[in-house]
Amino acid sequence: MDFVSLWTVPTDHVLPPVYETLLAADERAKVYRFHRPQDQQRYQLVRIALRLLLGKILEWDPQKIQFKYSANGKPSLAIPDLPIQFNVS
């Protein structure tokens, strides 16, 4: 059975620094490519939320989730056999 879930993440909250450890090295590096602090915070919060949600659904450690990226930068799970698709916007 297919289902769709829609999640919204408030991006105006500041998380304790311990949550940053959930991000992979490439995600942490990308945070600092954004010039505006608001954009850095928004990217970081959304990526942490994505990892926490996928970790809950898959029953995996959020820190160990690996992504691959399309030519346009769209993330997907690095394990192609999993029947989970997601979109981040």
CORURQUI-V605354 format. One record per residue. RES is the residue in one small letter. PHI is phi in whole degrees, 0 to 359 (NA if undefined). NEAR is the number of other ideal C-beta (glycine too) atoms within 8 Angstrom. D_LAST is the distance of its C-alpha to the last C-alpha in whole Angstrom. Layout:
{{RES/PHI/NEAR/D_LAST} {RES/PHI/NEAR/D_LAST}}
//
This chain:
{{m/NA/2/25} {d/271/3/21} {f/213/4/19} {v/237/4/15} {s/240/4/14} {l/241/4/11} {w/238/6/11} {t/244/4/10} {v/235/7/11} {p/292/6/13} {t/259/8/12} {d/257/3/16} {h/267/6/18} {v/251/3/19} {l/270/9/20} {p/300/4/23} {p/304/5/24} {v/301/5/24} {y/292/8/21} {e/299/10/20} {t/292/6/22} {l/287/9/20} {l/281/12/18} {a/286/7/19} {a/302/6/21} {d/292/6/19} {e/289/10/16} {r/297/10/18} {a/294/8/19} {k/293/9/16} {v/310/11/16} {y/275/7/19} {r/280/5/18} {f/279/9/16} {h/279/3/19} {r/273/6/18} {p/304/5/18} {q/297/6/16} {d/290/9/13} {q/299/11/15} {q/295/10/15} {r/299/9/11} {y/300/11/10} {q/298/13/13} {l/298/13/12} {v/294/11/9} {r/293/10/11} {i/294/13/14} {a/299/10/13} {l/301/11/11} {r/295/13/15} {l/294/10/16} {l/295/9/15} {l/296/14/16} {g/299/12/19} {k/294/7/20} {i/296/7/19} {l/273/9/21} {e/59/5/24} {w/241/8/23} {d/291/6/23} {p/304/10/20} {q/289/7/21} {k/265/6/22} {i/291/12/19} {q/244/8/19} {f/247/9/16} {k/240/8/17} {y/231/7/15} {s/287/7/15} {a/300/3/17} {n/269/4/13} {g/90/6/12} {k/287/7/10} {p/281/9/11} {s/212/10/13} {l/291/11/16} {a/289/7/19} {i/263/6/22} {p/289/5/21} {d/281/4/24} {l/281/7/21} {p/276/4/20} {i/240/8/17} {q/238/5/14} {f/212/8/10} {n/222/5/7} {v/238/6/4} {s/216/2/0}}
//
